[in-house]
């Protein structure tokens, strides 16, 4: 799969995601990366959009948009068309990046040129539900965490990450859960998620009435809780 990553320079959140995906993704995946060095004024973006397209736009299967502000992300349909992309993943880890109206507009414009799109909030909420083969391929490895846990004498003795958060936090948490008592595991997962640390926004999102960072923490806690409940029932 050919992935074109579009992001902004000097952004710890997107840099960590890029590094994790390139390290833990399949060797058959190839990557092209474009980083905007500056954010152009909205007036210029509206008047001369072509001027602010990436200087290099390779043909790709999947576009991964990381951290682009709302004004700049509106270039995605034009970029996708020029790259002959088949899908786009646009995570929303900050409520100010892509307001709901912009998201609806993007989804419509991308759909009109045959590009499937998803807007996971946060990125680690992405589940394998898309019918698009490229988004489905991505979610085999990254998205909503999927764990395999083994226990012995009330302790967690092994944790395998079957699918992990794109930022890499799931692998970190899995390591920290080793030798944790079952009754402490859910709390420990949430604690280590913050210690990693999660770089999703701490601002209150008006739609979810909580911060996106907290939402990401709830996800990994629920994953651990549900896996352990299944293990208990099987005994």
C-alpha positions in Angstrom: 0.0 0.0 0.0 1.3 3.5 -0.9 0.7 6.1 1.8 1.0 9.8 1.3 1.3 11.6 4.7 0.6 15.3 4.8 1.4 17.2 8.0 3.1 20.3 9.5 6.7 20.7 10.5 7.9 20.4 14.1 4.8 18.7 15.4 5.6 16.1 18.1 2.1 14.5 17.8 2.4 13.8 14.1 6.1 12.9 14.2 5.4 10.2 16.8 2.6 8.7 14.7 4.8 8.7 11.6 7.7 7.0 13.4 5.4 4.4 15.0 3.6 3.5 11.7 6.8 3.3 9.8 8.4 1.1 12.5 5.5 -1.3 13.1 3.6 -1.2 9.8 4.1 -3.9 7.2 7.3 -3.8 5.2 5.2 -3.7 2.0 3.9 -0.3 2.8 5.7 2.6 1.2 5.6 6.2 2.4 5.9 9.7 1.0 5.8 12.6 3.5 5.1 16.3 2.9 5.4 18.8 5.8 4.1 22.3 5.6 6.7 24.6 7.0 4.3 27.5 7.5 0.5 27.9 7.5 -0.7 30.3 4.8 -3.3 33.0 5.5 -6.9 31.8 4.9 -7.4 34.6 2.4 -4.6 33.3 0.2 -5.8 29.7 0.5 -9.3 30.7 -0.8 -7.9 32.8 -3.7 -4.9 30.8 -5.0 -5.3 27.2 -3.7 -2.9 25.8 -6.3 0.0 27.8 -4.8 -0.2 25.9 -1.5 -0.5 22.4 -2.8 2.5 20.1 -1.8 5.4 20.6 -4.2 5.5 16.8 -4.6 2.3 14.8 -4.9 3.0 11.1 -5.6 0.4 8.7 -6.8 -0.9 6.9 -3.7 -3.6 4.6 -2.3 -4.2 6.3 1.0 -3.7 9.8 2.2 -3.0 10.3 5.9 -3.7 13.9 7.0 -2.0 14.6 10.4 -2.7 17.8 12.3 -3.6 20.1 9.4 -5.6 23.1 10.6 -9.1 23.6 9.2 -8.2 26.0 6.5 -5.3 24.0 5.1 -7.2 20.6 5.3 -9.7 22.0 2.7 -7.0 21.3 0.1 -7.3 17.6 0.6 -9.9 16.9 -2.2 -7.6 18.6 -4.7 -4.6 16.8 -3.4 -6.4 13.5 -3.4 -7.5 14.0 -7.0 -4.0 14.8 -8.2 -2.6 11.8 -6.3 -5.3 9.4 -7.6 -5.9 8.4 -3.9 -8.6 5.9 -3.1 -9.0 6.8 0.6 -8.2 9.3 3.2 -7.8 9.1 7.0 -8.1 12.4 8.8 -7.8 12.0 12.5 -9.2 14.7 14.8 -7.1 14.8 18.0 -7.9 18.5 18.6 -11.4 19.9 18.4 -10.1 23.0 16.6 -8.6 21.2 13.7 -11.7 20.1 11.8 -15.0 21.5 12.9 -18.1 19.4 12.0 -19.1 21.7 9.1 -15.6 21.3 7.6 -15.7 17.6 8.1 -19.0 17.3 6.3 -17.8 19.4 3.4 -14.6 17.3 3.1 -16.5 14.1 3.2 -18.8 15.3 0.4 -16.0 16.6 -1.8 -13.9 13.5 -1.4 -16.9 11.2 -2.1 -17.6 13.1 -5.3 -14.2 12.1 -6.6 -14.5 8.5 -5.4 -12.3 8.9 -2.3 -13.6 7.2 0.9 -12.8 9.1 4.1 -12.9 8.6 7.9 -12.4 11.2 10.6 -11.6 9.2 13.8 -11.7 11.2 17.1 -9.3 10.4 18.5 -7.1 8.5 16.0 -7.0 5.5 18.3 -10.8 5.2 18.0 -10.5 4.1 14.4 -12.2 0.7 14.0 -12.1 -1.9 11.1 -15.6 -1.0 9.8 -14.8 0.6 6.5 -15.6 -1.1 3.2 -12.6 0.6 1.6 -9.8 -1.9 1.2 -7.1 0.6 2.0 -8.7 1.9 5.2 -9.4 -1.7 6.2 -5.7 -2.6 5.5 -4.6 0.2 7.8 -6.9 -0.8 10.6 -5.5 -4.3 10.6 -2.5 -2.8 12.4 -3.4 0.6 13.7 -6.5 2.1 15.3 -8.7 1.0 18.2 -6.5 -1.2 20.4 -6.9 -5.0 20.3 -5.0 -6.9 23.0 -4.4 -10.6 23.8 -3.7 -11.0 27.5 -2.5 -14.0 29.5 -2.8 -14.3 33.3 -1.4 -16.5 36.0 -2.0 -16.5 39.7 -4.0 -13.2 39.5 -1.2 -11.5 37.6 -0.9 -10.4 34.0 2.1 -12.3 32.6 1.8 -11.5 28.8 0.2 -8.9 26.7 0.3 -9.1 22.9 -0.8 -6.1 20.8 -2.8 -7.3 17.9 -3.7 -3.7 16.8 -2.4 -0.6 18.5 -2.9 3.2 18.7 -1.1 4.9 15.8 0.9 6.9 18.3 2.4 3.8 19.8 0.9 4.1 23.3 -0.6 0.6 23.2 2.7 -1.1 23.0 4.0 1.1 25.9 1.0 0.3 28.0 1.2 -3.4 27.2 4.7 -3.6 28.6 3.7 -1.7 31.7 0.8 -4.1 32.4 3.2 -7.1 32.9 3.1 -8.3 36.5 0.1 -6.1 37.3 -2.7 -7.6 39.4 -6.0 -8.2 37.5 -7.9 -5.9 39.8 -5.5 -3.1 39.1 -5.1 -3.5 35.4 -7.8 -1.1 34.2 -6.5 1.7 36.4 -2.9 1.0 35.4 -3.8 1.2 31.7 -5.3 4.6 32.2 -2.4 5.8 34.2 0.2 4.6 31.7 -1.8 6.2 28.9 -1.2 9.5 30.5 2.4 8.7 31.4 3.3 7.8 27.7 2.0 10.6 27.4 -1.0 10.9 25.2 -0.7 14.1 23.1 -4.3 14.4 22.1 -5.9 17.7 23.1 -6.9 18.5 26.7 -9.4 21.1 25.6 -13.1 20.3 26.2 -14.7 19.2 22.9 -18.2 20.7 22.6 -19.6 17.6 21.0 -18.3 15.0 23.4 -18.4 17.2 26.5 -14.9 16.0 27.5 -11.4 16.2 26.2 -10.2 14.0 23.4 -7.2 13.0 25.5 -9.6 11.6 28.2 -11.6 9.9 25.5 -8.5 8.1 24.3 -7.8 7.0 27.9 -11.3 5.6 28.3 -10.8 3.5 25.2 -7.7 1.7 26.4 -9.2 1.2 29.9 -12.3 -0.4 28.3 -10.2 -2.6 26.1 -8.3 -4.0 29.1 -11.4 -4.3 31.1 -13.3 -6.2 28.4 -10.4 -8.6 27.7 -10.1 -9.5 31.3 -13.9 -10.0 31.7 -13.8 -12.5 28.8 -10.9 -14.3 30.5 -12.8 -14.6 33.8 -15.9 -16.0 32.0 -13.8 -18.6 30.2 -12.5 -19.9 33.5 
